[in-house]
Amino acid sequence: MSRARDVVEVVARALVDRADAVTVTEAEHHGTLVVEVHVPESGLGRLIGRQGRTATAIRTLAAATVDAEGLRVNVEFRDDHGRR
């Protein structure tokens, strides 16, 4: 597990109503760490925020976490059905 995944998971669980329903996975794809956050459909709006501001902040935190390691990170948000 990477530190970026840990940071994203802590923030996501703090923002949604049902923290136990949040699942965070990670994979590496062409040198970029891909962190996927799966939440119930009702919690997706809270993670994205108005005009995507919360999602942008979460992505910035993840990027700052792995920047010292020279990695790139992409954070994707999905609901129960796999939709973005």
HTML snippet that shows the backbone in 3Dmol.js (N, CA, C, O; Angstrom):
<script src="https://3Dmol.org/build/3Dmol-min.js"></script>
<div id="view" style="width:600px;height:400px;position:relative"></div>
<script>
const pdb = `
ATOM      1  N   MET A   1       0.829  -1.188   0.000  1.00  0.00           N
ATOM      2  CA  MET A   1       0.000   0.000   0.000  1.00  0.00           C
ATOM      3  C   MET A   1       0.871   1.248   0.000  1.00  0.00           C
ATOM      4  O   MET A   1       1.892   1.325   0.683  1.00  0.00           O
ATOM      5  N   SER A   2       0.439   2.203  -0.776  1.00  0.00           N
ATOM      6  CA  SER A   2       1.191   3.448  -0.839  1.00  0.00           C
ATOM      7  C   SER A   2       0.623   4.460   0.154  1.00  0.00           C
ATOM      8  O   SER A   2      -0.490   4.315   0.659  1.00  0.00           O
ATOM      9  N   ARG A   3       1.414   5.468   0.410  1.00  0.00           N
ATOM     10  CA  ARG A   3       0.949   6.533   1.306  1.00  0.00           C
ATOM     11  C   ARG A   3      -0.183   7.312   0.669  1.00  0.00           C
ATOM     12  O   ARG A   3      -1.087   7.771   1.367  1.00  0.00           O
ATOM     13  N   ALA A   4      -0.150   7.469  -0.648  1.00  0.00           N
ATOM     14  CA  ALA A   4      -1.226   8.187  -1.340  1.00  0.00           C
ATOM     15  C   ALA A   4      -2.554   7.471  -1.139  1.00  0.00           C
ATOM     16  O   ALA A   4      -3.574   8.116  -0.895  1.00  0.00           O
ATOM     17  N   ARG A   5      -2.553   6.152  -1.238  1.00  0.00           N
ATOM     18  CA  ARG A   5      -3.773   5.373  -1.032  1.00  0.00           C
ATOM     19  C   ARG A   5      -4.288   5.576   0.386  1.00  0.00           C
ATOM     20  O   ARG A   5      -5.489   5.746   0.596  1.00  0.00           O
ATOM     21  N   ASP A   6      -3.387   5.558   1.350  1.00  0.00           N
ATOM     22  CA  ASP A   6      -3.775   5.740   2.746  1.00  0.00           C
ATOM     23  C   ASP A   6      -4.408   7.113   2.978  1.00  0.00           C
ATOM     24  O   ASP A   6      -5.425   7.225   3.663  1.00  0.00           O
ATOM     25  N   VAL A   7      -3.806   8.147   2.410  1.00  0.00           N
ATOM     26  CA  VAL A   7      -4.319   9.505   2.573  1.00  0.00           C
ATOM     27  C   VAL A   7      -5.709   9.623   1.947  1.00  0.00           C
ATOM     28  O   VAL A   7      -6.623  10.181   2.554  1.00  0.00           O
ATOM     29  N   VAL A   8      -5.862   9.098   0.736  1.00  0.00           N
ATOM     30  CA  VAL A   8      -7.148   9.166   0.049  1.00  0.00           C
ATOM     31  C   VAL A   8      -8.215   8.418   0.848  1.00  0.00           C
ATOM     32  O   VAL A   8      -9.343   8.895   0.974  1.00  0.00           O
ATOM     33  N   GLU A   9      -7.867   7.261   1.381  1.00  0.00           N
ATOM     34  CA  GLU A   9      -8.828   6.470   2.143  1.00  0.00           C
ATOM     35  C   GLU A   9      -9.286   7.200   3.407  1.00  0.00           C
ATOM     36  O   GLU A   9     -10.478   7.218   3.711  1.00  0.00           O
ATOM     37  N   VAL A  10      -8.365   7.792   4.134  1.00  0.00           N
ATOM     38  CA  VAL A  10      -8.715   8.508   5.370  1.00  0.00           C
ATOM     39  C   VAL A  10      -9.651   9.681   5.060  1.00  0.00           C
ATOM     40  O   VAL A  10     -10.654   9.873   5.747  1.00  0.00           O
ATOM     41  N   VAL A  11      -9.331  10.448   4.047  1.00  0.00           N
ATOM     42  CA  VAL A  11     -10.156  11.606   3.694  1.00  0.00           C
ATOM     43  C   VAL A  11     -11.532  11.156   3.200  1.00  0.00           C
ATOM     44  O   VAL A  11     -12.549  11.728   3.592  1.00  0.00           O
ATOM     45  N   ALA A  12     -11.567  10.144   2.349  1.00  0.00           N
ATOM     46  CA  ALA A  12     -12.845   9.666   1.809  1.00  0.00           C
ATOM     47  C   ALA A  12     -13.747   9.137   2.915  1.00  0.00           C
ATOM     48  O   ALA A  12     -14.942   9.432   2.930  1.00  0.00           O
ATOM     49  N   ARG A  13     -13.196   8.367   3.832  1.00  0.00           N
ATOM     50  CA  ARG A  13     -14.005   7.832   4.933  1.00  0.00           C
ATOM     51  C   ARG A  13     -14.520   8.945   5.840  1.00  0.00           C
ATOM     52  O   ARG A  13     -15.602   8.818   6.415  1.00  0.00           O
ATOM     53  N   ALA A  14     -13.768  10.025   5.976  1.00  0.00           N
ATOM     54  CA  ALA A  14     -14.200  11.142   6.818  1.00  0.00           C
ATOM     55  C   ALA A  14     -15.328  11.946   6.167  1.00  0.00           C
ATOM     56  O   ALA A  14     -16.117  12.579   6.869  1.00  0.00           O
ATOM     57  N   LEU A  15     -15.412  11.928   4.853  1.00  0.00           N
ATOM     58  CA  LEU A  15     -16.387  12.756   4.159  1.00  0.00           C
ATOM     59  C   LEU A  15     -17.744  12.091   3.933  1.00  0.00           C
ATOM     60  O   LEU A  15     -18.761  12.785   3.889  1.00  0.00           O
ATOM     61  N   VAL A  16     -17.786  10.781   3.792  1.00  0.00           N
ATOM     62  CA  VAL A  16     -19.053  10.112   3.467  1.00  0.00           C
ATOM     63  C   VAL A  16     -19.800   9.707   4.735  1.00  0.00           C
ATOM     64  O   VAL A  16     -19.220   9.624   5.818  1.00  0.00           O
ATOM     65  N   ASP A  17     -21.091   9.460   4.576  1.00  0.00           N
ATOM     66  CA  ASP A  17     -21.925   9.073   5.717  1.00  0.00           C
ATOM     67  C   ASP A  17     -21.621   7.663   6.198  1.00  0.00           C
ATOM     68  O   ASP A  17     -21.588   7.413   7.403  1.00  0.00           O
ATOM     69  N   ARG A  18     -21.399   6.739   5.267  1.00  0.00           N
ATOM     70  CA  ARG A  18     -21.137   5.341   5.630  1.00  0.00           C
ATOM     71  C   ARG A  18     -19.670   5.019   5.352  1.00  0.00           C
ATOM     72  O   ARG A  18     -19.328   4.530   4.275  1.00  0.00           O
ATOM     73  N   ALA A  19     -18.823   5.291   6.314  1.00  0.00           N
ATOM     74  CA  ALA A  19     -17.378   5.096   6.131  1.00  0.00           C
ATOM     75  C   ALA A  19     -17.024   3.645   5.860  1.00  0.00           C
ATOM     76  O   ALA A  19     -16.050   3.368   5.159  1.00  0.00           O
ATOM     77  N   ASP A  20     -17.798   2.714   6.403  1.00  0.00           N
ATOM     78  CA  ASP A  20     -17.497   1.302   6.200  1.00  0.00           C
ATOM     79  C   ASP A  20     -17.769   0.853   4.765  1.00  0.00           C
ATOM     80  O   ASP A  20     -17.310  -0.216   4.363  1.00  0.00           O
ATOM     81  N   ALA A  21     -18.502   1.641   3.991  1.00  0.00           N
ATOM     82  CA  ALA A  21     -18.830   1.282   2.613  1.00  0.00           C
ATOM     83  C   ALA A  21     -17.777   1.782   1.618  1.00  0.00           C
ATOM     84  O   ALA A  21     -17.888   1.507   0.423  1.00  0.00           O
ATOM     85  N   VAL A  22     -16.776   2.499   2.082  1.00  0.00           N
ATOM     86  CA  VAL A  22     -15.731   3.030   1.205  1.00  0.00           C
ATOM     87  C   VAL A  22     -14.669   1.957   0.974  1.00  0.00           C
ATOM     88  O   VAL A  22     -14.169   1.342   1.916  1.00  0.00           O
ATOM     89  N   THR A  23     -14.337   1.746  -0.303  1.00  0.00           N
ATOM     90  CA  THR A  23     -13.281   0.814  -0.673  1.00  0.00           C
ATOM     91  C   THR A  23     -12.274   1.570  -1.534  1.00  0.00           C
ATOM     92  O   THR A  23     -12.655   2.256  -2.483  1.00  0.00           O
ATOM     93  N   VAL A  24     -11.005   1.446  -1.208  1.00  0.00           N
ATOM     94  CA  VAL A  24      -9.957   2.126  -1.969  1.00  0.00           C
ATOM     95  C   VAL A  24      -8.981   1.071  -2.472  1.00  0.00           C
ATOM     96  O   VAL A  24      -8.463   0.271  -1.693  1.00  0.00           O
ATOM     97  N   THR A  25      -8.736   1.074  -3.777  1.00  0.00           N
ATOM     98  CA  THR A  25      -7.789   0.147  -4.382  1.00  0.00           C
ATOM     99  C   THR A  25      -6.718   0.944  -5.119  1.00  0.00           C
ATOM    100  O   THR A  25      -6.898   2.119  -5.439  1.00  0.00           O
ATOM    101  N   GLU A  26      -5.615   0.279  -5.374  1.00  0.00           N
ATOM    102  CA  GLU A  26      -4.552   0.933  -6.135  1.00  0.00           C
ATOM    103  C   GLU A  26      -3.926  -0.052  -7.103  1.00  0.00           C
ATOM    104  O   GLU A  26      -3.900  -1.260  -6.869  1.00  0.00           O
ATOM    105  N   ALA A  27      -3.425   0.498  -8.194  1.00  0.00           N
ATOM    106  CA  ALA A  27      -2.727  -0.293  -9.200  1.00  0.00           C
ATOM    107  C   ALA A  27      -1.743   0.633  -9.904  1.00  0.00           C
ATOM    108  O   ALA A  27      -1.884   1.855  -9.864  1.00  0.00           O
ATOM    109  N   GLU A  28      -0.762   0.045 -10.537  1.00  0.00           N
ATOM    110  CA  GLU A  28       0.196   0.852 -11.290  1.00  0.00           C
ATOM    111  C   GLU A  28      -0.044   0.629 -12.770  1.00  0.00           C
ATOM    112  O   GLU A  28      -0.166  -0.507 -13.229  1.00  0.00           O
ATOM    113  N   HIS A  29      -0.110   1.722 -13.513  1.00  0.00           N
ATOM    114  CA  HIS A  29      -0.387   1.649 -14.938  1.00  0.00           C
ATOM    115  C   HIS A  29       0.540   2.606 -15.673  1.00  0.00           C
ATOM    116  O   HIS A  29       0.399   3.823 -15.552  1.00  0.00           O
ATOM    117  N   HIS A  30       1.474   2.074 -16.421  1.00  0.00           N
ATOM    118  CA  HIS A  30       2.439   2.874 -17.180  1.00  0.00           C
ATOM    119  C   HIS A  30       3.172   3.891 -16.319  1.00  0.00           C
ATOM    120  O   HIS A  30       3.313   5.049 -16.714  1.00  0.00           O
ATOM    121  N   GLY A  31       3.633   3.480 -15.168  1.00  0.00           N
ATOM    122  CA  GLY A  31       4.401   4.348 -14.294  1.00  0.00           C
ATOM    123  C   GLY A  31       3.587   5.319 -13.468  1.00  0.00           C
ATOM    124  O   GLY A  31       4.154   6.145 -12.752  1.00  0.00           O
ATOM    125  N   THR A  32       2.284   5.237 -13.550  1.00  0.00           N
ATOM    126  CA  THR A  32       1.407   6.106 -12.763  1.00  0.00           C
ATOM    127  C   THR A  32       0.619   5.269 -11.777  1.00  0.00           C
ATOM    128  O   THR A  32       0.056   4.236 -12.141  1.00  0.00           O
ATOM    129  N   LEU A  33       0.578   5.701 -10.554  1.00  0.00           N
ATOM    130  CA  LEU A  33      -0.197   5.024  -9.528  1.00  0.00           C
ATOM    131  C   LEU A  33      -1.655   5.437  -9.687  1.00  0.00           C
ATOM    132  O   LEU A  33      -1.969   6.627  -9.648  1.00  0.00           O
ATOM    133  N   VAL A  34      -2.548   4.467  -9.867  1.00  0.00           N
ATOM    134  CA  VAL A  34      -3.973   4.739 -10.038  1.00  0.00           C
ATOM    135  C   VAL A  34      -4.681   4.314  -8.756  1.00  0.00           C
ATOM    136  O   VAL A  34      -4.657   3.140  -8.385  1.00  0.00           O
ATOM    137  N   VAL A  35      -5.312   5.272  -8.082  1.00  0.00           N
ATOM    138  CA  VAL A  35      -6.052   5.015  -6.849  1.00  0.00           C
ATOM    139  C   VAL A  35      -7.532   5.170  -7.170  1.00  0.00           C
ATOM    140  O   VAL A  35      -7.973   6.237  -7.597  1.00  0.00           O
ATOM    141  N   GLU A  36      -8.298   4.100  -6.963  1.00  0.00           N
ATOM    142  CA  GLU A  36      -9.741   4.132  -7.216  1.00  0.00           C
ATOM    143  C   GLU A  36     -10.490   4.132  -5.895  1.00  0.00           C
ATOM    144  O   GLU A  36     -10.221   3.312  -5.017  1.00  0.00           O
ATOM    145  N   VAL A  37     -11.422   5.046  -5.760  1.00  0.00           N
ATOM    146  CA  VAL A  37     -12.250   5.155  -4.563  1.00  0.00           C
ATOM    147  C   VAL A  37     -13.661   4.723  -4.941  1.00  0.00           C
ATOM    148  O   VAL A  37     -14.306   5.358  -5.776  1.00  0.00           O
ATOM    149  N   HIS A  38     -14.138   3.647  -4.329  1.00  0.00           N
ATOM    150  CA  HIS A  38     -15.491   3.154  -4.567  1.00  0.00           C
ATOM    151  C   HIS A  38     -16.345   3.521  -3.362  1.00  0.00           C
ATOM    152  O   HIS A  38     -16.031   3.153  -2.230  1.00  0.00           O
ATOM    153  N   VAL A  39     -17.433   4.253  -3.615  1.00  0.00           N
ATOM    154  CA  VAL A  39     -18.327   4.691  -2.542  1.00  0.00           C
ATOM    155  C   VAL A  39     -19.766   4.428  -2.973  1.00  0.00           C
ATOM    156  O   VAL A  39     -20.037   4.258  -4.162  1.00  0.00           O
ATOM    157  N   PRO A  40     -20.691   4.394  -2.011  1.00  0.00           N
ATOM    158  CA  PRO A  40     -22.100   4.300  -2.387  1.00  0.00           C
ATOM    159  C   PRO A  40     -22.492   5.510  -3.232  1.00  0.00           C
ATOM    160  O   PRO A  40     -21.900   6.583  -3.116  1.00  0.00           O
ATOM    161  N   GLU A  41     -23.485   5.320  -4.073  1.00  0.00           N
ATOM    162  CA  GLU A  41     -23.910   6.392  -4.972  1.00  0.00           C
ATOM    163  C   GLU A  41     -24.255   7.669  -4.201  1.00  0.00           C
ATOM    164  O   GLU A  41     -24.019   8.775  -4.687  1.00  0.00           O
ATOM    165  N   SER A  42     -24.806   7.511  -3.013  1.00  0.00           N
ATOM    166  CA  SER A  42     -25.188   8.686  -2.212  1.00  0.00           C
ATOM    167  C   SER A  42     -23.975   9.462  -1.708  1.00  0.00           C
ATOM    168  O   SER A  42     -24.098  10.649  -1.407  1.00  0.00           O
ATOM    169  N   GLY A  43     -22.814   8.829  -1.606  1.00  0.00           N
ATOM    170  CA  GLY A  43     -21.624   9.492  -1.095  1.00  0.00           C
ATOM    171  C   GLY A  43     -20.744  10.096  -2.157  1.00  0.00           C
ATOM    172  O   GLY A  43     -19.816  10.843  -1.847  1.00  0.00           O
ATOM    173  N   LEU A  44     -21.023   9.781  -3.417  1.00  0.00           N
ATOM    174  CA  LEU A  44     -20.168  10.256  -4.500  1.00  0.00           C
ATOM    175  C   LEU A  44     -20.184  11.775  -4.604  1.00  0.00           C
ATOM    176  O   LEU A  44     -19.148  12.393  -4.850  1.00  0.00           O
ATOM    177  N   GLY A  45     -21.336  12.368  -4.421  1.00  0.00           N
ATOM    178  CA  GLY A  45     -21.436  13.829  -4.493  1.00  0.00           C
ATOM    179  C   GLY A  45     -20.633  14.532  -3.416  1.00  0.00           C
ATOM    180  O   GLY A  45     -20.069  15.600  -3.653  1.00  0.00           O
ATOM    181  N   ARG A  46     -20.581  13.940  -2.241  1.00  0.00           N
ATOM    182  CA  ARG A  46     -19.804  14.556  -1.153  1.00  0.00           C
ATOM    183  C   ARG A  46     -18.319  14.501  -1.452  1.00  0.00           C
ATOM    184  O   ARG A  46     -17.581  15.411  -1.073  1.00  0.00           O
ATOM    185  N   LEU A  47     -17.861  13.446  -2.128  1.00  0.00           N
ATOM    186  CA  LEU A  47     -16.439  13.345  -2.465  1.00  0.00           C
ATOM    187  C   LEU A  47     -16.057  14.277  -3.607  1.00  0.00           C
ATOM    188  O   LEU A  47     -14.948  14.810  -3.638  1.00  0.00           O
ATOM    189  N   ILE A  48     -16.966  14.467  -4.531  1.00  0.00           N
ATOM    190  CA  ILE A  48     -16.658  15.327  -5.666  1.00  0.00           C
ATOM    191  C   ILE A  48     -16.786  16.796  -5.272  1.00  0.00           C
ATOM    192  O   ILE A  48     -15.949  17.614  -5.654  1.00  0.00           O
ATOM    193  N   GLY A  49     -17.813  17.133  -4.520  1.00  0.00           N
ATOM    194  CA  GLY A  49     -17.976  18.501  -4.052  1.00  0.00           C
ATOM    195  C   GLY A  49     -18.512  19.428  -5.127  1.00  0.00           C
ATOM    196  O   GLY A  49     -18.720  19.026  -6.271  1.00  0.00           O
ATOM    197  N   ARG A  50     -18.729  20.663  -4.741  1.00  0.00           N
ATOM    198  CA  ARG A  50     -19.243  21.655  -5.687  1.00  0.00           C
ATOM    199  C   ARG A  50     -18.183  21.977  -6.721  1.00  0.00           C
ATOM    200  O   ARG A  50     -17.054  22.347  -6.398  1.00  0.00           O
ATOM    201  N   GLN A  51     -18.576  21.829  -7.956  1.00  0.00           N
ATOM    202  CA  GLN A  51     -17.705  22.094  -9.105  1.00  0.00           C
ATOM    203  C   GLN A  51     -16.404  21.300  -9.026  1.00  0.00           C
ATOM    204  O   GLN A  51     -15.394  21.705  -9.602  1.00  0.00           O
ATOM    205  N   GLY A  52     -16.425  20.174  -8.318  1.00  0.00           N
ATOM    206  CA  GLY A  52     -15.264  19.300  -8.260  1.00  0.00           C
ATOM    207  C   GLY A  52     -14.156  19.761  -7.339  1.00  0.00           C
ATOM    208  O   GLY A  52     -13.038  19.253  -7.413  1.00  0.00           O
ATOM    209  N   ARG A  53     -14.449  20.714  -6.475  1.00  0.00           N
ATOM    210  CA  ARG A  53     -13.402  21.270  -5.620  1.00  0.00           C
ATOM    211  C   ARG A  53     -12.859  20.253  -4.627  1.00  0.00           C
ATOM    212  O   ARG A  53     -11.650  20.196  -4.402  1.00  0.00           O
ATOM    213  N   THR A  54     -13.733  19.452  -4.030  1.00  0.00           N
ATOM    214  CA  THR A  54     -13.278  18.464  -3.053  1.00  0.00           C
ATOM    215  C   THR A  54     -12.445  17.394  -3.745  1.00  0.00           C
ATOM    216  O   THR A  54     -11.408  16.980  -3.225  1.00  0.00           O
ATOM    217  N   ALA A  55     -12.889  16.949  -4.908  1.00  0.00           N
ATOM    218  CA  ALA A  55     -12.132  15.954  -5.668  1.00  0.00           C
ATOM    219  C   ALA A  55     -10.750  16.492  -6.044  1.00  0.00           C
ATOM    220  O   ALA A  55      -9.755  15.770  -5.973  1.00  0.00           O
ATOM    221  N   THR A  56     -10.698  17.738  -6.437  1.00  0.00           N
ATOM    222  CA  THR A  56      -9.417  18.361  -6.778  1.00  0.00           C
ATOM    223  C   THR A  56      -8.504  18.420  -5.557  1.00  0.00           C
ATOM    224  O   THR A  56      -7.303  18.170  -5.663  1.00  0.00           O
ATOM    225  N   ALA A  57      -9.070  18.748  -4.409  1.00  0.00           N
ATOM    226  CA  ALA A  57      -8.266  18.811  -3.186  1.00  0.00           C
ATOM    227  C   ALA A  57      -7.730  17.434  -2.810  1.00  0.00           C
ATOM    228  O   ALA A  57      -6.578  17.308  -2.393  1.00  0.00           O
ATOM    229  N   ILE A  58      -8.557  16.403  -2.955  1.00  0.00           N
ATOM    230  CA  ILE A  58      -8.107  15.040  -2.649  1.00  0.00           C
ATOM    231  C   ILE A  58      -6.993  14.633  -3.606  1.00  0.00           C
ATOM    232  O   ILE A  58      -6.006  14.028  -3.188  1.00  0.00           O
ATOM    233  N   ARG A  59      -7.144  14.956  -4.871  1.00  0.00           N
ATOM    234  CA  ARG A  59      -6.100  14.630  -5.856  1.00  0.00           C
ATOM    235  C   ARG A  59      -4.799  15.382  -5.553  1.00  0.00           C
ATOM    236  O   ARG A  59      -3.710  14.833  -5.722  1.00  0.00           O
ATOM    237  N   THR A  60      -4.912  16.623  -5.110  1.00  0.00           N
ATOM    238  CA  THR A  60      -3.727  17.409  -4.763  1.00  0.00           C
ATOM    239  C   THR A  60      -3.006  16.802  -3.563  1.00  0.00           C
ATOM    240  O   THR A  60      -1.777  16.720  -3.554  1.00  0.00           O
ATOM    241  N   LEU A  61      -3.761  16.378  -2.555  1.00  0.00           N
ATOM    242  CA  LEU A  61      -3.156  15.722  -1.393  1.00  0.00           C
ATOM    243  C   LEU A  61      -2.429  14.447  -1.791  1.00  0.00           C
ATOM    244  O   LEU A  61      -1.316  14.193  -1.329  1.00  0.00           O
ATOM    245  N   ALA A  62      -3.049  13.648  -2.642  1.00  0.00           N
ATOM    246  CA  ALA A  62      -2.432  12.394  -3.089  1.00  0.00           C
ATOM    247  C   ALA A  62      -1.151  12.679  -3.867  1.00  0.00           C
ATOM    248  O   ALA A  62      -0.141  12.002  -3.677  1.00  0.00           O
ATOM    249  N   ALA A  63      -1.194  13.675  -4.737  1.00  0.00           N
ATOM    250  CA  ALA A  63      -0.011  14.020  -5.535  1.00  0.00           C
ATOM    251  C   ALA A  63       1.120  14.532  -4.651  1.00  0.00           C
ATOM    252  O   ALA A  63       2.282  14.196  -4.877  1.00  0.00           O
ATOM    253  N   ALA A  64       0.792  15.338  -3.653  1.00  0.00           N
ATOM    254  CA  ALA A  64       1.818  15.862  -2.746  1.00  0.00           C
ATOM    255  C   ALA A  64       2.442  14.750  -1.921  1.00  0.00           C
ATOM    256  O   ALA A  64       3.617  14.823  -1.561  1.00  0.00           O
ATOM    257  N   THR A  65       1.664  13.726  -1.623  1.00  0.00           N
ATOM    258  CA  THR A  65       2.159  12.610  -0.824  1.00  0.00           C
ATOM    259  C   THR A  65       3.225  11.807  -1.563  1.00  0.00           C
ATOM    260  O   THR A  65       4.204  11.374  -0.956  1.00  0.00           O
ATOM    261  N   VAL A  66       3.045  11.604  -2.864  1.00  0.00           N
ATOM    262  CA  VAL A  66       3.991  10.769  -3.616  1.00  0.00           C
ATOM    263  C   VAL A  66       5.019  11.581  -4.390  1.00  0.00           C
ATOM    264  O   VAL A  66       5.899  11.005  -5.030  1.00  0.00           O
ATOM    265  N   ASP A  67       4.928  12.891  -4.345  1.00  0.00           N
ATOM    266  CA  ASP A  67       5.839  13.738  -5.112  1.00  0.00           C
ATOM    267  C   ASP A  67       7.295  13.520  -4.721  1.00  0.00           C
ATOM    268  O   ASP A  67       8.171  13.497  -5.586  1.00  0.00           O
ATOM    269  N   ALA A  68       7.559  13.363  -3.444  1.00  0.00           N
ATOM    270  CA  ALA A  68       8.934  13.168  -2.976  1.00  0.00           C
ATOM    271  C   ALA A  68       9.523  11.854  -3.484  1.00  0.00           C
ATOM    272  O   ALA A  68      10.740  11.715  -3.600  1.00  0.00           O
ATOM    273  N   GLU A  69       8.652  10.894  -3.786  1.00  0.00           N
ATOM    274  CA  GLU A  69       9.107   9.600  -4.286  1.00  0.00           C
ATOM    275  C   GLU A  69       9.277   9.608  -5.807  1.00  0.00           C
ATOM    276  O   GLU A  69       9.718   8.617  -6.388  1.00  0.00           O
ATOM    277  N   GLY A  70       8.930  10.717  -6.446  1.00  0.00           N
ATOM    278  CA  GLY A  70       9.058  10.826  -7.895  1.00  0.00           C
ATOM    279  C   GLY A  70       7.981  10.077  -8.649  1.00  0.00           C
ATOM    280  O   GLY A  70       8.172   9.742  -9.818  1.00  0.00           O
ATOM    281  N   LEU A  71       6.858   9.805  -8.015  1.00  0.00           N
ATOM    282  CA  LEU A  71       5.759   9.088  -8.658  1.00  0.00           C
ATOM    283  C   LEU A  71       4.675  10.056  -9.095  1.00  0.00           C
ATOM    284  O   LEU A  71       4.611  11.193  -8.629  1.00  0.00           O
ATOM    285  N   ARG A  72       3.828   9.590  -9.992  1.00  0.00           N
ATOM    286  CA  ARG A  72       2.630  10.324 -10.387  1.00  0.00           C
ATOM    287  C   ARG A  72       1.443   9.522  -9.912  1.00  0.00           C
ATOM    288  O   ARG A  72       1.501   8.295  -9.837  1.00  0.00           O
ATOM    289  N   VAL A  73       0.359  10.221  -9.588  1.00  0.00           N
ATOM    290  CA  VAL A  73      -0.827   9.532  -9.087  1.00  0.00           C
ATOM    291  C   VAL A  73      -2.067  10.087  -9.776  1.00  0.00           C
ATOM    292  O   VAL A  73      -2.158  11.278 -10.074  1.00  0.00           O
ATOM    293  N   ASN A  74      -3.012   9.198 -10.018  1.00  0.00           N
ATOM    294  CA  ASN A  74      -4.304   9.561 -10.586  1.00  0.00           C
ATOM    295  C   ASN A  74      -5.378   8.991  -9.661  1.00  0.00           C
ATOM    296  O   ASN A  74      -5.395   7.787  -9.405  1.00  0.00           O
ATOM    297  N   VAL A  75      -6.265   9.835  -9.163  1.00  0.00           N
ATOM    298  CA  VAL A  75      -7.331   9.395  -8.261  1.00  0.00           C
ATOM    299  C   VAL A  75      -8.639   9.402  -9.028  1.00  0.00           C
ATOM    300  O   VAL A  75      -9.022  10.416  -9.612  1.00  0.00           O
ATOM    301  N   GLU A  76      -9.330   8.257  -9.025  1.00  0.00           N
ATOM    302  CA  GLU A  76     -10.613   8.127  -9.708  1.00  0.00           C
ATOM    303  C   GLU A  76     -11.691   7.805  -8.690  1.00  0.00           C
ATOM    304  O   GLU A  76     -11.468   7.031  -7.760  1.00  0.00           O
ATOM    305  N   PHE A  77     -12.856   8.402  -8.869  1.00  0.00           N
ATOM    306  CA  PHE A  77     -13.984   8.193  -7.959  1.00  0.00           C
ATOM    307  C   PHE A  77     -15.067   7.415  -8.689  1.00  0.00           C
ATOM    308  O   PHE A  77     -15.443   7.766  -9.808  1.00  0.00           O
ATOM    309  N   ARG A  78     -15.571   6.354  -8.055  1.00  0.00           N
ATOM    310  CA  ARG A  78     -16.603   5.520  -8.670  1.00  0.00           C
ATOM    311  C   ARG A  78     -17.695   5.208  -7.644  1.00  0.00           C
ATOM    312  O   ARG A  78     -17.443   5.123  -6.442  1.00  0.00           O
ATOM    313  N   ASP A  79     -18.913   5.040  -8.160  1.00  0.00           N
ATOM    314  CA  ASP A  79     -20.015   4.654  -7.260  1.00  0.00           C
ATOM    315  C   ASP A  79     -20.130   3.137  -7.219  1.00  0.00           C
ATOM    316  O   ASP A  79     -19.286   2.431  -7.770  1.00  0.00           O
ATOM    317  N   ASP A  80     -21.171   2.639  -6.569  1.00  0.00           N
ATOM    318  CA  ASP A  80     -21.377   1.189  -6.408  1.00  0.00           C
ATOM    319  C   ASP A  80     -21.401   0.455  -7.737  1.00  0.00           C
ATOM    320  O   ASP A  80     -21.001  -0.706  -7.823  1.00  0.00           O
ATOM    321  N   HIS A  81     -21.868   1.129  -8.762  1.00  0.00           N
ATOM    322  CA  HIS A  81     -22.057   0.491 -10.062  1.00  0.00           C
ATOM    323  C   HIS A  81     -20.855   0.678 -10.982  1.00  0.00           C
ATOM    324  O   HIS A  81     -20.908   0.296 -12.151  1.00  0.00           O
ATOM    325  N   GLY A  82     -19.786   1.254 -10.476  1.00  0.00           N
ATOM    326  CA  GLY A  82     -18.579   1.457 -11.259  1.00  0.00           C
ATOM    327  C   GLY A  82     -18.587   2.699 -12.114  1.00  0.00           C
ATOM    328  O   GLY A  82     -17.648   2.935 -12.874  1.00  0.00           O
ATOM    329  N   ARG A  83     -19.643   3.507 -12.003  1.00  0.00           N
ATOM    330  CA  ARG A  83     -19.722   4.735 -12.788  1.00  0.00           C
ATOM    331  C   ARG A  83     -18.874   5.817 -12.165  1.00  0.00           C
ATOM    332  O   ARG A  83     -18.702   5.871 -10.947  1.00  0.00           O
ATOM    333  N   ARG A  84     -18.345   6.679 -13.015  1.00  0.00           N
ATOM    334  CA  ARG A  84     -17.518   7.812 -12.554  1.00  0.00           C
ATOM    335  C   ARG A  84     -18.368   8.991 -12.236  1.00  0.00           C
ATOM    336  O   ARG A  84     -17.852  10.034 -11.834  1.00  0.00           O
TER     337      ARG A  84
END
`;
const viewer = $3Dmol.createViewer("view");
viewer.addModel(pdb, "pdb");
viewer.setStyle({}, {cartoon: {color: "spectrum"}});
viewer.zoomTo();
viewer.render();
</script>
